[in-house]
């Protein structure tokens, strides 16, 4: 195909908004003439490619807020210092010799500024002074709220307040909020088909590539056309590829952005709490239907940057800050409770203000969240094959996707492997079943509205504790496989198990799982000694398993219909007893032999 340099005449086929940017970015590149003459599309981006998971922001912001570096993130020296602080606190890991210019600090700073948690930098071209907003990178009123948010729901509300501020440029005079644009498309789809769901390929090619400059009904027409055509396609993967190829004809950046940006945009949209995952796509959370209707009244803004920055940093008002809308959203939640037959008790708080109504709603939401999580726990027995495949993904830890069935793909992002390991083992023991504590009592980590992990468990206790009728199993996991494994895990794991022994009348068993067990770790658990505050010696029962060993025995129990915690405990005891008279390396080998002989 003929290639040619972009000319001024070609550039004139673009919208006015795009001209300056594309002249700079593509003025010297060779691209297909066929692509240049078509009206271009772009993809809006509400996250950051260097921080694809929004749930890294809360813990990183906590490190920042509690440091002596607030307002000091701009100089090269300060950027390196903050990076080292992130390493020291365990917020980030990896090779310290990489990222020598501390680009990770700039990524965190960008997200703190983008969501209004720290004051963004004001430049001369913005038309107002920094003093009119607040000191650059200092924590804002919304940032204070975000720092003090002690639940996932409270953090989601802070994300939501940031996401509804219209910061994306439409033209010289108007801006828009991508989240509110997505809600507009969802509610328009609902009017046509009765459901707000948007599939991944629809989002990638029709939603993130459009803005309120497009007719929302035409966007919905395109989505419904895709659904109809895709339904009749013999090869849906091929159909999806062709959709992206067609969209790429009007896009002047990398083709991979359609999927990569869609995955990231969906993650950040979900962090608002108002939408949730639906397969690989997303849909509206039912109890926020009334809120969404109110929010889309202001998708586009003509406010100045100064006004929008102030709104962003102070915390943009939500419809639920209004008493009438707060009541509507509360009623939506009560309808959900009644739909599921969940017993609830209205808190003894007068419904005479938006603040009180929202307090009641937050209380009732805990009831529905607990009920849904208990239902989720009951489903895990039937989901054992998916759980097993997640273990395999964690064993390979290469970040690749695995398609389990048509339109159903699972993936473990490499940067979130530690969180997914805890989550996968939690699901595994829920599948083994017979626990008498609740699923939300068993986990030390947080989950979002889609039951996906939000970070890892804090260091004050076991990652997971499962209580059964006659015993307790504490589960500790790590992605660490090197010689530092013992230093990082040996003392905390023994301390956590010892604390449980002291506080339980039932026997306590410690299960430690890692991709590779270091011999020093095995030796520490083989000795299994802990002294309490009175210097009394405690003999702890802890067995280290590789994730591969655990996964294969997990699979064996389900395939042979012997799924029961007592069966797993029998294996545990055999492995524990095999430690006598052996060193760490020999004990590891004997555990492997026992598992192989059992399966």
N, C-alpha and C positions, 0 to 999 in steps of 0.2 A: 504494500500500500504506500502511496506517495506520502512523503513527510515534508513539512515546511516550517520555517520559523513563524512564530506568531507575529502578525503585523498589527498596526494600529487599526486597520479596517476590521481585522478579526476581533480585536479587543472590543470594538464598538458593538459587537453582537451580544456582549454581556450586559447585565444590569448595571446601573450607575454605581450601586454600592460595591460591586465586585471589581470594578475597573482598576482602581489603584492597587488593590491587593494582588490581583492576578498579573498585572503588568510587572510588578516587582518579582513575584514568585515564579512566573512562567515565561517572562519576556525573552529569555535566552535559551529556553529548552525547545527541543524538537518534539512535536506531538502530531497525531493524525489530524490532517485537515478535516476529515469527516467528522471528528469529534468537536473541533473548534467552532464549527458553524451552528451547532445546536445550542439551544438555550441551556446554560449550565445549571447544575444542582450542586448543593453543598450539604454537608452533614454537620448539624450543630452538636456541640460537645459540652456536657455539663459536669464531667469529671476531669480526670487528668490521667494521661497514659502512664505516667510514672507512679500513680497511686490508683490502681483499678478497683480497689476495695474501699468503699467509704467508711467501713467499720474500723479502719486503721486510724481514722481521724480522732475519735474520742480519746483513746489511750495516748496518742501522740500529743494531743492538746493538753491532756492532764500533766504530762511530763513538762510541757512548755510552761503551763500556768504555775506549776510548783517550783520552777527553776528561778535562777537569778538572771535569766536571759530575756525576760519579757521586754519587747521593744528593741532587741539587739539580734536581728537575724539577717542583716544586710551585708556587713563586711565579710570578706573571705575568712578572716580569723574566727568571727562569730559563727559563721556557717559550719566550719569544721568543728568548733566547740559544741554546737548543738547536735551535730551528727554523733559525736563521741558520747554525748549525754544519752542519746537514743540507744546507742549500743550498750552503754553501761546499765541502763534500766531494762534492757531486754526487749525494747520496742522494735529494734531491727537487729539483724545478725549479718552473717556473710563475711566475705574477705575484706578486711580493713584496708588492704592495699588498693582495692578498687574504689572508684568514686572519690578520688583524692580531693577533688574540688567541692565535695559535699553537696552534690546536686540534690540529694535526698532532702536536705534542709529547705531548699527552695521549693521543692514539691509540697512539703508540709506547709510552708509559709503561704504558698499560693492557695491551698485549700482553706487555711484559716481565714485568709482575706476574702476568698470567693464566697464563703458562706456567712461572712459577717461576724466571725468569732474574734477577729483581730482587725483593727482599722487598716484598710488598704492605703497604699501610697497615692497621694494626689500630685499630679504634675501640672505644669503651667497650662498645657493645652486643655485641661479639664475646666478651666474658667473660675476656679475658686481655690482658696488656700487650705493647706493641711489643718491649720488651726480651727477652721470652720467645721471640720469633721472630728478629728481626734488624733492623738500622737500615733504615728505610723507603727503598726504591729503591736500596739498596746491592746490589751483585752477589752472588748466592747461590752455593753450591757447584755447583748445576746450571748457573748462568749462567757460571761459570768453565769448565766442561766445554764448554758451547755456544760460548763465545768461542774456545776452542782447537780446536774441531772443524774439521778442514781438508778434509773431504769432505762431499758431499751425504748420504751414508749416515750419517755421524757426526752431522750436524745433525738428520737424520730421527729418529735414536734419542733425541735430546734432546726433540724435539717429542713423540715417542711417550711418553716418561716423564711429560711434562706432561699429555698427553691422557688417560692412563689413571687419573689421580687423580679420584675422583668428586666434582666440585665443583658439579654442577647439583642444585638442590633437588627432591626428590620430595614430601616432606611435612615435618611439623615435626621428625621424627627421622631421616630418611633422605635420602641424596643418591645420585647416580649419575653414571657417565661416559658421555656420548653415544657416544664411539668404541666402548666395550665393548658398548653397546646395539646399535649397528650390526653389530658382529661377531656378536652373538647372533642377530640376524635373518638375517644371511648364512649362518651355519652351520645354522640351522633350515631355510632355503630349500634348502641343499645336500642335506640329508637327504631332502627331498621330490622334488627334480628333478635332483640330481647336479651342480649348479653354484651358485656363491656370488653370481653377478651380480645386482645390483639396478639396474633402469633408472631414468632420471632422474625420470619422472613418478611411478613407484612410491616413490622416495625422497621426492619433494616432498610427496606426499599421504598416504603411509602410514608412513614411517620417521621423518622429522624432526618429525612431529606426534604421535608416540607415545613412551612411556617404559616402563621396567620395571613401571609400574603396570598396563600393558596386558598381556594374555596374548600371548606372542610367537607362539604357534601361530595365534591369530586374526589377528594382523598378517600372517603369512604367507598365511593364507587370503585376506585382502583383496588381497594382492599377486598371488596366482595367479588370483584372479577377474578382476582388471584385465587380466592377460595374456590370459586366454581371451576376454574381451569385446573387447579391443583388436585381437586377431588377426582378429576378424570385422567390425570397424568399417570402413565404407566410407571415412570421412574421419577419419583418426587424429588430426589436429590438432584437429578439432572435438571428438572424444572426450576428448582431454586437457583442453581448455578446460572441458568439462562436468564433468570430475572435479574440477578446481580450483573451479569454481562450487559444486559440491556441498559440498566441504570448507569453502568460504568461509562457508557458512550457519552454521557453528559456530565461526567465527574473527572476532574483533572488531577486528582491525587491517587493514592494507592488503592487498588481494588480491594485489598484485604481490610480496608477501613470499614466497609459496609458491615462485616461481621464483628470485627474487633470493637468498633465504636458502639455498635448495637448492644453487645454484651456489657460494655462498661456503662453506657447510658441507662440501661435497664437496672443495673445494680444501684446506681445513684438515685434513680426514680423510686426504687423500692425502699431506699433508706428514709424516704419521707413518711412511710407508714400508711399512706393513703392508697397505695397500689401494692399488689402482691404478685408473686410469680404464678403463672398458669402454664405449666409445662415449661418450655423455653421462653414463652412470651410473658405477658402480664395482663392483669385485670384489676378492676376497682375493688377495694375492700368494701363489702356490702354496708357496714355500719357507717361509712363515710360518704354515702351517696348524696345526702342532703348538703354536706359540706362542699362536695365537688361541684354541685349545681351552682352554689354561691360563688365559688372560687373562679369559675370560668367567665364570670361577668367582667373580669378585668385581666384578660389575657394580654392585651396590648396596652402600652403606656406611652404618654407624651411627656412624662415628668423629666426634669433635668437630672443629670448624673448626681448632682449634689443631693437632691431630694431622694433619689433611689438609694444612694449610699447610706444616707441617714436612716432610711427605713430598714435597710439590710442590717446595719450595725445595732440598731435598737431592738430589732425583732419585728418583722412585718406583722401587722394585725391579721388574725385569722377570723373567718366568719364566726367561729365558736366564741370569740371574744364578745360577740353580740348575744344578748340574752335569748332573743327569739330563735336564732340559728342554733345556739347551744342546746335549746330545748328540742329542736328537730333532730339533731344528731343524737341526743340522749334517747329520744323515742325510737330512732333507728336501731340503736344498740339494744334497747329493751325488746324490740320486735325480734332481733336475732336471738336473744336469750329465750324468748318464748317459743320461737321456731324450733330450737334445739331441745326444748323441754328442760332447760337448766333452772334449777331452783335458785332464787336470788332474794336478797333482803336489801331493801332500799336503806342506805345510810341515813342516820337521823340528822340530816342537814337540810335546812330550808332551801327550797329551790327559788330563791328570790334574787339571785344575781347570776351573771354568766360564770363568775369564778366558782360559786357554790355548785352550780349545775355541772361544770366541768370536773369538779372534785368527785361528785357522785358518779359521773360517767367513768372516770378513771378507776374508781373502786369497782364498779360493775364490770368493767372491761377485764379486770383480773379474773373474775368468775368465768367469763366466756373463754378467756385465754387458757385457763387451767382445764376447763372441760375439753376444749379442742385438743390440747396437748395429751390428755388422757386418751382421747379417741385415736390420736396419732400413734400413741404407744401401743395400743391394741392392734394396729395395722402392721406392726413391724414383723410379726411372725410370718405373715404372707409376703413380706418384702425382703426375705433373707437373701435371695439371689442378688438383688441390687446392693445390699449391704456387703456381701461377699465381693462383688465387683468393685465397690469403693475401696475395699481393703487391697485389691490387686492394683488399683490406680495409685494408692498410697505406697505400695511396695515399689512400683516403678518410679513414681514421683517425677514424671516428665511433663506434667501439665497437659497431656493430651486428652481429647474427648473420647468417650466410648458411647456408641449408640446402642441402647438396649432394645429398643423397638422403634418403629417408624415415628419420627418427630419427638423421640424421647432420648435425650443425650445427657450423660452425667460427666462431670469433670471435677478434678481437684486442682485449683489454682496453686501453683508452686509456692507462692508467698503465703498461702493460707493452709499449708499442709498440716501444721501442728494443730490448728483448730479443727480441721476435718478429721484428724486422727482421733481426737477426743470424741467428736460427734459420732463417728462411725462405731467406735467401741460402745458408746452409750446406746446407740441403736441396736447393736449386736446383743447386749444384755437385755434390752427391752424385748427383743425377739425371742430370746431364750425364756423370758417370761417368769412368772411366779414371784415377782418382787412384791413386797408389801408396802414399800414406800412409793410415793408418787413419782412420776417421771421427772417433774420439775424439782423434786427434792433430791433426786439421784445425781443430777448433773451440777458441776461447779461453774460451768460456762453459761453464757447467755445465748439465746437463739432469737431469730427474728420471726415475723409473722408467717414465714414459710418454713419454720422449724430448721432453718440453716444456721450454722454456728456464727456467733458474733464474738470473735476473739476467743482466747483460751481461758481456762479457769485460773483465778488468781492463786498466788503461792501459799495462801494460809491454810489450805486443807487439801484433801485428795481430789484428783480431777473428777472422779465419780465414786459414789458409795451406793451400793445396792444391798438393801436389807431383805433377807428371806426369812422364812418361818423360824429356822433353827441356826442361822449364821448370817454374817455380814461379809460381803466381798468389796474390798476397796480396789479401784482400778487406777493405775498411774501409767501415763504414756509419755513418750518423747520421740521427737524426730532426730535427736542427737544420736550419732553412731560412732563417734570418734573417742579418743582416750579421755576427753573431758566429760564423758557421759557419767562416770562415777562421781566426779566432783560436783556435777550439776544435780544429779538425781539421788545419789546414795544416801545423803543425810536427810533431805526433805521427804523422800518416800518412807524411810524408816520412822521418821518423826510423825508423819501423818498416820501411818498404821498404828504406831504406839498410842497416839492420842485416841484413836478409835477403840483400841483395846481397853484403855483406861475408862472410857465412857460407855462401854457396852458390856452387858452380861453375856451376850452371845459370843461364840468364837469369831474372830476376825481373820480373814485371809486376804493377803495382798497380792494382786496380779500386776506385774510390770510388763509393758509391751513396747517394743521398739523394733525398727527394721533390722537392726543388728545389736546383739548384746555384747558389750565389751566384757572381757574376762574379769577385769577389776570390779565391774558392777556386779557380775555374777558372784564373785568372791564375797563382796560386802553383804549381799542378800543371803549367801550360803551361811555366813557366820550369824547373821540376823540378830545381833545383840543391840539392845537399847537400854540406857539407864534413865530412870525417871528422876524427878527432882529430889527424891529421898535416897538416891543412889541405889535403888533396888533394880536388880538386873531383870530385864524382860527378854524372853525369847520370842522373836517375831516369825510369823510364817509368811514368807514372800517368795514367789516363784517368778523368775523372768522367762518370758516367751518372746520369740521373734514374731512379728506380725504374720509372717508366712505360716509359722506353726499354728498360731491361734486361728488364722483364716481357714486352714485346711481342716482343723478339728471342728470348727464351727460348721463348715460345709458338710463334714462327715455326719455330724449329729442330725442335720436336717435331711440329708439324703437317706439316712438309715432310720429316720423317725424315732430317734432317741433324744429328742430335744428336751432337756431338763437340767436345771442348775445342779442337781445332785450328781448327774452324769459328769458334768464339767468338774465338779468338786472332787469326784473320784480320780479324775485325771490329775488334778492339782495335787492331791495327796500322794499319788504315786511319784510325781515329779519331785515333790518336797522331800519325801523319804529317801530319794535317790542321792541326796547331797552328802549323806553320811560317808565319811572316809574318803572324800574326793576333794580336789581343789576346784577353783572356779571353771577352768577350761574343761575338766573332765565332767563336771556336773552339767555344763551346757550340752556336751555331747550325749550324756545319758538322757537328758530331757528330750533331745531330738530323737533318740532311739525309742523312748517310751511312746512318743506321739506317733512315730512311724509304725510301731508294732500295733498300736490301737486302731489305726485307720487302714 
